[in-house]
């Protein structure tokens, strides 16, 4: 949270508890960032988007009124509210466009501008050189890879433990052995 520059907080429009959790998270983010701002004495802007998801379910299932959700962002020009549907991709591109504008990020980073290409089974094992590919222009591309893996939490913990142990050994070597 301390090292993050932009935030997207998502709650379910048909789940009141998720909305309360987003309110708690927003408050916590603002507190942490204000403490950091006081330490560094710089006026950092904090772009944040709050999204009410599942707006495709209709008003009968809704537990969080739009007016109540909009109160979370009122009075803060660096915070916006969107009602989106991840299932139907409603307002998702607009949400990223506004977030990138608030964060002063290039709009080319927006997922809407990425072309999706699929990887054929053989392409993963026999990639062609970049110069041999037919590319009209240098657009941004997104790729769905069937072989992508996320390391497990266990492997992450082992990596951190090994790193800490290496740093501890380096400190011991820096000490004078003759005392």
Backbone bond lengths (Angstrom), bond angles and torsions (degrees), N, CA, C in turn:
res aa  C-N    CA-C-N  psi(-1)  N-CA   C-N-CA  omega(-1)  CA-C   N-CA-C  phi
1 X - - - 1.445 - - 1.526 110.35 -
2 X 1.325 116.75 -37.82 1.458 120.17 -176.92 1.519 111.90 -67.37
3 X 1.316 117.55 -33.86 1.456 121.12 -175.34 1.523 112.79 -96.04
4 X 1.314 118.37 2.73 1.463 121.70 -178.82 1.515 110.55 -82.18
5 X 1.329 114.62 146.98 1.459 120.36 -179.12 1.515 113.15 -108.02
6 X 1.323 118.09 -28.19 1.462 122.59 177.76 1.527 108.24 -134.45
7 X 1.322 115.04 154.81 1.462 119.98 -177.79 1.517 110.35 -134.76
8 X 1.327 115.52 139.19 1.459 123.00 170.05 1.518 106.00 -124.02
9 X 1.318 116.10 115.13 1.463 121.53 178.03 1.522 107.57 -108.14
10 X 1.317 117.03 128.10 1.463 121.66 -174.79 1.521 109.39 -122.43
11 X 1.329 115.30 133.20 1.460 120.80 173.15 1.518 108.32 -129.87
12 X 1.310 115.43 163.29 1.456 121.05 179.54 1.522 108.92 -93.41
13 X 1.324 116.05 128.92 1.464 119.80 -179.52 1.524 112.05 -64.93
14 X 1.320 117.51 -19.39 1.461 120.07 179.76 1.533 112.80 -103.35
15 X 1.350 115.98 19.22 1.460 120.00 179.90 1.531 109.07 -140.72
16 X 1.302 115.90 106.00 1.463 121.93 -176.85 1.534 111.62 -63.56
17 X 1.319 117.47 -37.31 1.467 121.09 -178.44 1.527 111.56 -62.95
18 X 1.318 117.26 -37.16 1.468 119.52 179.16 1.529 110.42 -67.20
19 X 1.322 117.49 -34.25 1.464 120.89 176.64 1.527 110.47 -66.35
20 X 1.329 116.72 -43.09 1.464 120.13 177.76 1.530 111.16 -62.60
21 X 1.331 116.84 -35.96 1.468 121.05 177.69 1.532 110.70 -66.81
22 X 1.320 117.39 -39.07 1.470 120.48 177.54 1.523 110.32 -65.15
23 X 1.321 117.29 -39.33 1.476 119.67 176.71 1.523 110.50 -61.30
24 X 1.332 116.41 -42.42 1.460 120.80 178.83 1.529 110.92 -64.60
25 X 1.317 116.82 -44.04 1.467 120.99 179.12 1.527 111.70 -63.68
26 X 1.323 116.91 -41.58 1.464 120.12 179.21 1.527 110.40 -61.41
27 X 1.318 115.80 -44.33 1.461 119.93 178.82 1.528 110.69 -62.23
28 X 1.328 117.00 -43.25 1.460 121.44 -179.98 1.529 110.96 -64.26
29 X 1.321 117.79 -42.73 1.470 121.45 178.87 1.514 110.36 -61.71
30 X 1.320 116.68 -45.56 1.464 120.16 -179.06 1.526 111.26 -64.50
31 X 1.333 117.44 -37.78 1.468 120.50 177.95 1.524 111.33 -65.94
32 X 1.328 117.00 -46.19 1.467 120.60 -179.21 1.517 110.27 -63.25
33 X 1.319 116.70 -44.96 1.461 119.93 -178.46 1.525 111.63 -68.12
34 X 1.333 118.09 -33.84 1.469 119.14 178.37 1.526 110.63 -69.97
35 X 1.338 117.51 -35.21 1.470 119.99 175.39 1.519 110.58 -64.39
36 X 1.328 117.11 -43.07 1.464 120.63 178.18 1.520 110.88 -65.36
37 X 1.324 115.87 -37.28 1.463 120.22 179.67 1.520 110.17 -64.43
38 X 1.324 117.12 -38.90 1.464 120.72 178.56 1.524 111.20 -66.79
39 X 1.337 117.54 -35.58 1.466 120.73 179.50 1.523 111.65 -70.32
40 X 1.335 116.46 -40.42 1.463 119.73 -176.49 1.520 112.60 -91.51
41 X 1.320 117.06 -11.35 1.465 123.68 179.44 1.527 112.38 55.14
42 X 1.309 116.77 38.45 1.455 120.62 175.29 1.517 108.57 -123.53
43 X 1.305 115.84 145.78 1.455 121.23 -178.99 1.524 109.02 -88.14
44 X 1.306 116.32 85.73 1.462 120.90 -177.92 1.522 109.88 -87.50
45 X 1.328 114.95 133.40 1.452 119.61 174.88 1.525 108.05 -81.99
46 X 1.314 115.66 149.74 1.460 120.75 -176.89 1.525 109.23 -125.37
47 X 1.341 117.70 87.96 1.462 119.62 178.96 1.526 110.78 -67.23
48 X 1.335 114.87 128.27 1.459 120.04 -177.77 1.522 108.91 -144.18
49 X 1.322 115.73 136.60 1.456 121.59 175.05 1.520 107.43 -121.39
50 X 1.314 115.22 131.61 1.461 121.17 175.48 1.517 106.86 -109.52
51 X 1.326 115.93 127.22 1.461 121.25 -175.56 1.519 110.63 -118.59
52 X 1.309 114.66 129.93 1.452 120.82 168.96 1.520 107.49 -93.58
53 X 1.309 117.49 110.57 1.461 121.69 -176.20 1.526 110.46 -90.23
54 X 1.303 115.73 161.80 1.471 125.19 178.28 1.521 111.58 73.96
55 X 1.340 117.57 40.18 1.459 118.58 176.42 1.525 111.20 -75.68
56 X 1.324 117.73 -3.27 1.461 121.54 176.14 1.532 112.26 -82.48
57 X 1.325 118.04 -7.59 1.465 120.89 -178.33 1.521 113.27 -78.87
58 X 1.311 118.38 -16.34 1.455 120.90 177.96 1.518 112.74 92.69
59 X 1.316 114.16 171.10 1.469 121.27 -174.95 1.529 113.29 -72.93
60 X 1.313 118.29 -23.49 1.469 120.14 -177.91 1.523 112.13 -66.19
61 X 1.309 117.35 -34.07 1.471 121.40 -178.34 1.524 112.60 -88.27
62 X 1.307 117.66 -11.83 1.471 122.01 -173.37 1.525 111.30 -66.59
63 X 1.339 115.53 131.55 1.459 121.63 175.47 1.521 112.05 -114.17
64 X 1.338 116.93 -11.48 1.465 121.38 -179.15 1.525 108.04 -120.54
65 X 1.343 117.79 112.94 1.469 119.75 178.77 1.529 111.66 -68.28
66 X 1.322 115.97 149.46 1.466 121.55 -179.37 1.520 111.23 -59.13
67 X 1.326 117.10 -40.98 1.470 120.22 -177.74 1.520 111.46 -62.31
68 X 1.321 116.94 -38.72 1.463 120.00 179.48 1.527 111.21 -67.70
69 X 1.317 116.75 -39.55 1.464 120.31 178.85 1.528 110.74 -68.25
70 X 1.317 117.65 -37.24 1.465 120.92 179.86 1.525 111.77 -67.81
71 X 1.332 117.44 -23.16 1.467 120.28 176.69 1.530 111.87 -63.95
72 X 1.329 117.16 -27.81 1.466 120.35 179.15 1.526 112.21 -63.51
73 X 1.314 116.74 -30.98 1.466 119.92 -175.30 1.519 112.69 -105.34
74 X 1.306 117.93 -4.48 1.464 119.77 -177.08 1.525 110.38 -66.87
75 X 1.309 115.22 137.86 1.457 120.86 178.40 1.518 114.64 84.40
76 X 1.309 118.69 -0.86 1.466 121.69 179.42 1.520 108.36 -123.48
77 X 1.339 116.24 109.93 1.467 119.27 -177.63 1.523 113.03 -71.80
78 X 1.328 117.43 -14.44 1.462 120.88 178.36 1.520 112.47 -97.35
79 X 1.316 116.31 17.49 1.456 121.06 179.49 1.527 108.24 -134.26
80 X 1.327 116.71 133.76 1.462 121.34 -178.99 1.526 109.35 -131.13
81 X 1.339 114.95 156.32 1.458 120.75 179.25 1.523 109.35 -121.54
82 X 1.321 115.75 135.79 1.457 121.87 176.59 1.514 109.10 -135.32
83 X 1.328 115.17 143.99 1.455 120.49 168.69 1.519 106.05 -102.95
84 X 1.314 115.68 119.40 1.461 121.25 -172.90 1.524 110.76 -124.30
85 X 1.308 113.67 165.53 1.459 120.93 169.67 1.518 107.02 -130.31
86 X 1.311 116.34 108.97 1.460 120.07 178.71 1.525 110.07 -67.74
87 X 1.314 116.66 -31.49 1.459 120.92 -179.14 1.524 111.36 -66.76
88 X 1.332 116.62 -44.38 1.467 121.06 -177.97 1.526 112.84 -100.19
89 X 1.331 116.75 2.66 1.465 122.71 179.44 1.534 111.75 58.53
90 X 1.314 116.53 40.31 1.458 122.04 179.86 1.522 109.70 -90.08
91 X 1.309 117.08 125.28 1.472 125.76 177.08 1.530 114.05 66.55
92 X 1.312 119.16 7.11 1.465 120.80 -178.49 1.524 110.40 -70.50
93 X 1.332 116.95 -46.00 1.464 119.94 179.47 1.521 111.44 -63.56
94 X 1.330 116.86 -40.70 1.463 120.73 178.49 1.517 110.97 -63.00
95 X 1.334 116.27 -38.84 1.459 120.87 179.33 1.528 110.56 -62.10
96 X 1.334 117.21 -46.26 1.465 120.08 178.55 1.525 111.24 -64.99
97 X 1.323 117.47 -37.99 1.464 120.57 179.39 1.528 110.33 -60.52
98 X 1.328 116.80 -46.57 1.469 121.01 179.85 1.525 110.57 -66.41
99 X 1.319 117.81 -42.64 1.464 121.17 179.12 1.522 110.88 -60.84
100 X 1.323 117.13 -45.11 1.465 120.28 179.71 1.519 111.17 -66.68
101 X 1.320 117.51 -33.78 1.473 120.18 176.56 1.520 110.55 -66.25
102 X 1.328 116.89 -44.78 1.464 120.20 179.26 1.524 111.23 -63.69
103 X 1.329 117.10 -36.96 1.465 121.46 -177.91 1.526 112.50 -85.04
104 X 1.328 115.96 -3.41 1.470 121.84 -178.13 1.532 111.19 58.09
105 X 1.330 115.00 40.57 1.462 121.81 176.42 1.524 108.93 -96.14
106 X 1.320 118.16 154.43 1.466 119.64 178.32 1.526 110.70 -65.64
107 X 1.318 115.42 137.70 1.464 119.63 -177.96 1.524 112.03 -69.46
108 X 1.327 116.94 -14.39 1.459 119.90 176.91 1.521 111.41 -64.47
109 X 1.323 117.18 -19.84 1.461 121.01 179.16 1.523 111.89 -76.33
110 X 1.318 117.19 -12.83 1.454 121.20 -176.87 1.524 110.93 -62.28
111 X 1.322 118.12 135.36 1.468 120.81 -179.83 1.526 112.98 -59.96
112 X 1.326 118.03 -25.87 1.457 120.42 -178.97 1.523 111.54 -66.43
113 X 1.323 117.79 -25.53 1.457 121.27 -177.71 1.521 113.09 -90.77
114 X 1.302 117.35 -5.80 1.463 120.58 179.26 1.520 109.13 -83.80
115 X 1.299 115.68 134.25 1.456 119.92 173.01 1.510 107.99 -86.01
116 X 1.302 115.35 137.19 1.458 118.63 178.37 1.518 108.49 -95.15
117 X 1.297 115.34 128.97 1.455 120.54 176.31 1.516 107.39 -122.60
118 X 1.298 115.94 148.27 1.460 118.24 178.87 1.517 108.85 -103.72
119 X 1.286 115.07 152.82 1.450 121.21 179.05 1.514 107.27 -101.08
120 X 1.309 116.01 125.01 1.460 120.23 174.77 1.518 107.83 -76.89
121 X 1.292 116.76 157.59 1.461 120.73 -175.85 1.521 111.76 -55.76
122 X 1.310 118.85 -45.88 1.457 121.98 -178.28 1.517 113.07 -72.26
123 X 1.336 118.63 -28.25 1.461 122.04 -178.17 1.519 112.19 -62.15
124 X 1.310 116.74 -31.14 1.460 119.36 -178.63 1.528 111.00 -67.92
125 X 1.337 116.68 -27.97 1.460 120.02 -177.92 1.525 113.33 -96.88
126 X 1.330 117.18 -21.72 1.466 121.77 -177.70 1.524 110.09 -129.28
127 X 1.327 117.92 69.33 1.465 118.63 -178.76 1.523 111.04 -70.83
128 X 1.326 115.42 140.91 1.457 120.62 176.32 1.515 109.04 -86.59
129 X 1.321 117.15 150.56 1.463 119.07 176.19 1.521 110.51 -60.48
130 X 1.328 115.45 150.68 1.464 120.77 -176.07 1.522 111.61 -58.96
131 X 1.332 117.95 -36.16 1.462 120.52 -177.14 1.524 111.96 -69.46
132 X 1.331 118.52 -19.93 1.463 121.05 -178.91 1.522 112.36 -88.73
133 X 1.304 117.73 -11.38 1.455 120.50 -179.98 1.517 109.74 -75.90
134 X 1.302 115.74 148.70 1.457 119.92 176.58 1.522 108.39 -88.35
135 X 1.301 116.01 105.01 1.457 121.99 -179.58 1.518 107.43 -124.76
136 X 1.322 116.94 119.18 1.462 120.29 179.91 1.518 110.66 -69.06
137 X 1.302 115.36 -46.64 1.456 120.19 179.77 1.517 108.37 -145.47
138 X 1.277 116.22 175.69 1.460 120.34 -175.87 1.529 110.22 -91.99
139 X 1.320 116.60 63.01 1.455 121.36 177.03 1.520 109.94 -77.34
140 X 1.313 114.73 163.07 1.459 120.23 174.75 1.524 108.15 -79.95
141 X 1.304 116.18 141.56 1.451 121.04 -179.83 1.518 109.95 -126.13
142 X 1.314 115.31 144.77 1.450 121.57 170.87 1.516 107.30 -113.94
143 X 1.300 117.69 149.22 1.455 119.74 -175.74 1.519 109.39 -135.00
144 X 1.301 115.46 138.24 1.454 121.41 174.19 1.517 106.76 -99.51
145 X 1.299 116.37 113.84 1.458 120.70 -177.22 1.518 109.71 -105.34
146 X 1.317 117.02 124.59 1.466 118.40 -179.55 1.522 113.16 -71.94
147 X 1.341 117.74 -13.83 1.456 120.60 -176.59 1.527 112.87 -104.23
148 X 1.319 118.23 7.55 1.464 120.59 -178.04 1.522 109.27 -67.60
149 X 1.337 115.58 136.69 1.459 120.56 179.45 1.505 109.58 -131.67
150 X 1.294 116.04 141.32 1.459 122.51 173.50 1.513 106.50 -99.17
151 X 1.339 117.89 126.72 1.463 118.57 177.31 1.529 110.57 -59.12
152 X 1.291 116.14 148.96 1.456 120.10 -179.83 1.521 110.17 -73.75
153 X 1.306 115.47 163.04 1.459 120.77 176.59 1.523 109.31 -60.92
154 X 1.316 116.33 -36.49 1.459 120.94 179.52 1.528 110.77 -60.38
155 X 1.332 117.66 -45.53 1.470 119.50 179.95 1.525 110.89 -68.07
156 X 1.340 117.55 -33.96 1.468 120.09 175.45 1.526 110.84 -62.48
157 X 1.334 116.42 -44.08 1.464 120.33 -179.87 1.526 111.16 -65.15
158 X 1.331 117.04 -39.28 1.464 120.15 177.42 1.524 110.92 -63.02
159 X 1.327 116.92 -40.39 1.466 121.22 179.23 1.526 110.51 -62.88
160 X 1.331 116.92 -45.83 1.469 121.16 -179.50 1.522 110.37 -64.95
161 X 1.337 116.64 -42.05 1.463 120.52 179.32 1.525 110.71 -61.59
162 X 1.326 117.24 -43.78 1.469 121.01 179.18 1.523 110.88 -63.91
163 X 1.308 116.55 -38.92 1.467 120.59 179.76 1.525 110.57 -65.27
164 X 1.326 116.92 -43.55 1.467 121.11 179.45 1.524 110.34 -64.28
165 X 1.326 116.48 -41.96 1.466 119.67 179.28 1.526 111.28 -63.91
166 X 1.330 117.76 -39.85 1.470 120.91 177.71 1.522 110.76 -63.10
167 X 1.339 117.08 -41.38 1.467 120.27 179.25 1.521 110.89 -65.79
168 X 1.338 116.84 -37.55 1.465 120.73 178.07 1.516 111.85 -65.08
169 X 1.324 117.42 -39.50 1.464 121.16 177.92 1.520 110.69 -68.03
170 X 1.323 117.31 -35.47 1.469 120.46 179.14 1.520 110.18 -65.77
171 X 1.324 117.67 -37.50 1.467 120.81 178.64 1.526 110.73 -66.29
172 X 1.348 116.59 -38.70 1.464 120.11 179.34 1.522 111.01 -65.41
173 X 1.324 118.81 -34.97 1.454 122.09 178.99 1.524 111.50 -70.31
174 X 1.329 117.80 -27.14 1.456 121.13 -179.28 1.525 111.94 -72.68
175 X 1.334 117.44 -20.19 1.462 120.68 -179.40 1.526 110.00 -77.47
176 X 1.281 115.22 149.48 1.463 120.90 177.67 1.524 108.82 -74.22
177 X 1.309 116.79 132.18 1.467 120.27 -178.58 1.522 112.30 -82.10
178 X 1.325 117.81 -21.08 1.465 121.16 179.38 1.521 107.76 -99.16
179 X 1.311 115.28 112.81 1.466 118.79 179.41 1.494 111.15 -138.29
